[in-house]
Amino acid sequence: MKFYFSTKHIPQLTHLSLTDRLAAIQTAQRKLTGPEKLLLNVLKLMVVIPIFVFIIQVSTNWLAIVWALLTTLLFPLIIKPVHLGLCVKYISHIHTQGD
């Protein structure tokens, strides 16, 4: 699986406008299989749960708020490339159907 950090970098979508790229991603997301959705949701949980753990620890350790903010910044850096990587194979099907 190849990872993409932006929809601009997906070869099938380079010629489309931003709204068309987002629509194609949304359509591809609906076609994800159960295990792919499960993988994506488990990955999201693995990033979100530590954020809440750090927030709970703020009452005893003020440095935990910094770690919570850093973990929050990691969310799009980890989730978006995996999400786009999973959707790419379905984008090619959408693109060929549209032509």
Summary of the structure (lengths in Angstrom):
residues: 99
radius of gyration: 16.8
end to end distance: 25.1
largest distance: 59.0
contacts: 254
relative contact order: 0.20
helix: 79%
strand: 0%
